[in-house]
Amino acid sequence: MTKIAFVGLGNMGSPMAKKLVNAGHQVCGYDLVSEAVKKHQDAGGVVADSALEAVKQAEVVISMLSSGSHVERLYLGCDGLLSAMSAGQLIIESSTIEPDIARSVASEAEGKGIDFIDAPVSGGVAGASDGTLTFMVGGRNKALDRSRPLLESMGRLIFHAGEVGAGQLAKICNNMLLAVVMAGTSEALKLGIDNGLDPTVLSEIMKQSSGGSWVLERYNPVPGVMVDSPASRGYQGGFTVGLMSKDLGLALTVAATTKTAAPMASLADSLYRLHGQKEGTQLDFSSIYKFFNE
């Protein structure tokens, strides 16, 4: 049994923490939202009144937050978690954040003898609930080896992308592609529907043809085509428009730094931001399909 502090019990963090509880670990959870804390407690987890309290007895700290600025505030500074942590502990940072922030936190942690990996995930809420997430890891082999049993309790695939920050870069590239594919799939499906094609039939045709993708296999954006997709739940739950816009912003920032052309990401970023302004940022990102219905 490993003593774990899990900070960030949102749509992704909550089912990830539950998997660790089910695997027999002691998981002390903390979140700013009281309902999330209660849900963790009901699932068998231990709860803390603050993140600092959660890490006091922890061997491992896992964080799943919504932005790099939140991660910086969590770990750094005179009242950050690192001020209360000591040599021998391990940090698994699973938020999707700027690679430079991951490197900054890692540098401070390793300076205190604390192991660190950045380990963002792919697979969405369904993958977190099923324990089938993909982890993209940046960090030293020693830190990954320590982390692997816990990652295996929450996911199915673990890729070592390179040094600290490489996990974030891999995740940013993946989500950039996902945003582009979701927008393109929505546009193609709307074209077919407007010209008399049944979306279920068209989706099956494309799945079995060269246009096939994970979006068509697991996350169809048209309501009613896939009963367990967010589209069939009013686009509730899942990965929000706001988070996708954030990740596209990260991709464009990285692209600008290396002077990498990213016209598709730029267009997708504009589409999701416009969509978010009209429909709000809390709908699932597959609701970009609604953009093509306007």
N, C-alpha and C positions, 0 to 999 in steps of 0.2 A: 504493500500500500504506500502510495506517495502522497504527501501533504501538498495540496495545490491551492494557490490563491488564483481565482478567476475573476478578472475585472472586465466588466462589460457583458451584461446578460441580455442583450437585445435579440433580434430575430435570428442571428447566427450564434452568438455566444451562449444563449440559453440551451439549445439542443446539444451544442458541443460539450458544455459543462455536464449536461445530463449523461452523455455517453461516458464521461470519465467517472461519474458517480456509479453508473451501472457496471463499470469495469472494476469496482472495488476500491477506488481512491477516495481519500477525504478531500472534498472540494469546498473550500470556503469562498463563497461568491459575494461580489459587491457590484451594485449598480446604483446610479442616481435615481432610477425609477423604482419606487417601492413595490409596485406590482411585479416587476421582474424579479426582485429579491424574494418575494413570497413564492413565486412560481418555482424558483430554484430550491427553496426550502421544502416545498411540497414534493419536489422530485427526489428528496433525500439528501440535499446538500446542506452544508453549514453556511450561516450568513454572518456578515460583519457589518458594523456601523460605519466603517470607512475603509477606503482602499489600504491605508496605512495599517489599520488593524488586521486586515486580511492577510498581509504579507508577513506579519511578525513571526509566525510559526511555520511558514511555508518553505518547502524545499524548491518548489517550482512556482513561478508566476507566469500566468498566461493572460494576455490582454487582447481584447477584440473591441476596438473603438472605431468611431466613424470618421476621424480625420487625424492628420499628422499633428495639428496643433494640440489636439486632446492628448495624444501620446506624449508629446513634449512636456505638457503640464503634468501628466501623470508621473513621469519618471524623473524629470530634471528639476533643478532648483533646490532651495533650502528645505522645502516641504515636500519634495518629490519622493517617490518610492525608493529611489536609490539611496536617499539619505538614511533610510531605515533598513536597508539590505546589507548583507555581508558576504564575504568570500565563500564560495561553494554553492551559492544558490544559482538558479538557472532561470532565464527569461525566455519565453516563447512569445514573440510579438506577431500576432496573426491579423492585425489591422492592415488595410491597404493604405499605404502612406507614401510620402516622398522618400526615395531611396536615401537621400542625404540625412533625413531625420532618423531613419533606421541606423545609419552609420554613426550618427552623433550619439544616440542613446547607447549603442553597442560600445563605443569608445569609452564612455563614462563607466559603463558596467564592467567592462573588461579591466579597466584601471583599478577596480575594487576587487578583482578576482571573481567576478560573476560571469558565468557563461551566458551567451546571447545568440539566438537565431531569429531572423525574420522569417515568418512562415505563413504568408497569406494563403488564402484558400480559394478553390473554385468548386462549384457544385451546388451553390445556393442553399436555401433553407431545407429543401428536400434532401440534399446530400448531407447536410449537418444532422438532420433527424435520422437518416438511415445509416449514418456512420460511413458514408462513401465519398467523403471529400477528397480532393486532390490538394496536397500541400506542395507549395513551391518554396524551397528553403534556401536562404542565404546564411552562411556562417561557417565556422570551423567544423571539421569532422568530429572532433571530440564533443562539441555541443550538440551536434546532430545525433550522434550515437546516444547521448543521454536522453535526448528528446524522443527518439524513435518509438519506444514503447507507448508513450502517451499519444503521439501522432497516430499510431496504428489503432488506438482505441477510438479515434474520431474520424479516421479516413481510410481510404483504400489504396491511394497512390501517394508516394513521397518522392519528389524530385529534388536533388541537390543541384541548384542552379549555379552555385559558385560562392564567392565570399559574401559577407554581410551587405545587404542591399540588392543582391542579385535576385532574391526571391521577389522583392517588390517590383523589380524591372520585368521579370517574367509575368507577374500578375497584371501589371499595367499593359503589357503587350497583348495578353490574352483578352482583357476586358475591352481594349480598343477594338480588337477584331470582333468580339461579341456584339458591341454596340453597332458596328457597321453591318454585320450580318443580320441582326434583328431588324434594323431599319430597311435594309434591302429586301428581306423576306416579307415584311409587312407591305412594302410597296408592290411586290410581285403578286402577293395574294389579293390585294385590293384590285389590282388590274384584272386579274382573273375573275373575281366576283362581279366587278362592274360589267364584264362582258359575258356573264351568264354561267360561269363555271361554279360548281359546288366546291366550297373551300376544303371540305374533307377529302374529296376526290383529288383536287389539285394538290393538296398537301401530300397525299400518298404518292402521286405521280412524281413530285419533286423529291420526296424522300428516296425514291428508288432510282432517281436519275442524277445527273451531274450537279444539280442544284441542291442536293441533300446536305443537311447540316444538323448540328446538335439542337438548334432552335426548332427545326421541324420534328426532330425525334422526341424532344423532351419538353419544349417550351413554346408551343404554337401560340402566336399572338391573337388569333381569331377566336372570339368567344364561342364555346360549344364544340369546337373541333376536338379538343383534348380535355376530358372532364376534370383532370387533376391539375390543370395549369392555372396560373393566376388569372388569365384571361376569362376563364369560366367562373371566377369568383369576384367579378367586378374589378379585376386587377388589384385585388387586395393581397397583402402579404408579399413575400418574395424580396427581390432586390429593387430598391426604389429608383425612380427617375433621378432624384437628387443625388444618390450615391453614384449612379452611372455618369451623371454630369461631372461629379467630382473626379472620377477616375479618368474621364476623357481629358479633363483639365490637367491631371497629372501627366498623362501621355503627351499632351501638347507641350508642357513645360520641359519634359525630358527631351522631346524632339527638337525644341528650340535650342536647348543646351548643346546638343550634338549637331545642330544644323541638318537634321534629318527631315526630308520632305514628308509631310503627313496630311495630304489634301483630303483623304477620306475621313480621317479622324477629325479634321477641322469642320468638315461638313456635318458629320454626325454630332459633333459638339453643338453646332448651331441648331440642328433639328431638336435635340433633346432639351436645350435651354428654352427654345421657343415653346415646345410642348409643355415644359414645366411651368412656364409663365401662364399658359392657358388652362392647364388641368391641375396644376399643383405638383409638388415634387414628391408626394408620398405614395402615389400609385406605383405599381410595379413597372419596371422599365419596358416590358412588352406592350404597355399601353401606348407606346409610340405608334402602334397601329391606328389609334384614334386620330393621330395627326393627319393620316392620309384619308380620313373620312370627312375632313373639314372642307 
